Amino acid sequence: MKKRRKWFSFPKKKAHPAQASFSRRFFAFNIDITIITLISVLVFLGFSEIRGAMGGKPGMISQYVEGRKAGRSIHLSIDFEKQNEKFAKRACLRFLKDILEPEEYRHAQNMSYEEMKGAYRKELTEHEDAPLIILSDRAFSFFQEIIVGYLFFVLFFHLNGRTPGKRLLRLKVIDLKGRKHLSWYQSLERAHGYTASALIGSLGFLQVLWDAKGLTMHDKIAGTTVIKLSKKRKKKITKKREAKHETDQD
């Protein structure tokens, strides 16, 4: 009997039988990015406090706490993000109303939040009652991408191939040659490969959709792929841990 042709049967030849789907990998990666961003903010704010203490000035957290105690409307802003834009603009206008001439204030009202930050950056950040605390996009990017991002991915890839996002969705990064663990250098290659994959509209990530073996650009750079762990395997691992725990107690 002639087999029916399967449409959209990509990849044509999987690099591994248990290779994970694009959607599952996508959600796992975004969970990891969210975790990295949160950690980066905490690390960056901690660093600002240490730097502030060494320079005899309050750090960003101290500025925020002091502002809230004084009853001022404070907004913590990362330059390249547009979160809570309406709230931030409102806070800035309330402050500028007391220091600008009526005509200039009306001009400021017609500005976007980004335009206002550019035009009145000094007033909004250096005045003792300033409502805006700005995290430098360059400094924050350094913490997010270089320090936290690389450490996060390299460490988890080398230890067991499972970041928190991948663990949550039962995924694991494995070596295509069959080695049990990724080496430090291989883990670094894969982490750095994310940068290459993100270029030109993230084509390196999307490459998994048309590549013959279902590999992304960073998979090919590091010689890895991502597999989906079965529930049966998960149960076996749990049973082994329970058996080991009982043996240790005996």
C-alpha positions, 0 to 999 in steps of 0.5 A: 500500500502506497504511503501518503505524503506528509506535508510540512514534515520538517525536519526531514531527518531529525538529529535525534529521535526525541528532538523537541519542537520549535514552540516548546523550545521558544517558550522555554527560552523566553522563560529563561530570558525573563529569569535572567532579566529579573536577576540582572535588575537585582544584581544591577541595583545591588551594584549601584548601591555598592558604587553609591556607598563608595562614592558617598552618594545614595544608590538607586534603591536608596533614592527610591526608598527616600523618595517614597518616604517623602511622598514623591512619585518615583519611577525607575526606568530602563532607557531602552524599555517603554514599560509604564510609559503613561505613569512615568510621563504623568510623574514627570509632568507633575514635577516639571509643572513647578519648575517650567514656565507655563508655555514651556510646560504646555510644550512638554505636555505634547511630548512623548515620554522618550522626548521628555526624558531627552529634553529635560533629562538633567531636571528629571534626574539631578534635582533633589525632588526628581521623580525619575531614576534612570538605569543606563541601558549600556550598563544594564545590558552589560549585566544582563548579557555578559555577566548574568546571561553568559554565566546563567546559560554556561553554568546550566548547560555544563551541569546538566543541559537543563536551564530552569525554562527547559526543566519546566518544559521537560527539555534538555540540551545534549551533545550530538556526538553522544557525550554525557555532558557538554564541556565548558567550552561547548557550553560557552559556544552555545551561549555565544551562539544565541547572539549569532542566532539573534541577528537579522530578525532572529533567523538563527532561531527560526532556522529550526523550521527549515533545517533538514535536521531541525537544528538552529544556528547555535545548535550547529555552532556548539554541536548540540540539539534539544530533546524532550524528555519523556514522562516515563524517563522522569518517573524513572529518575524520581524512583532512582532518587527515592531508592538512593534516599532509602539506601542512604537512610539504611 
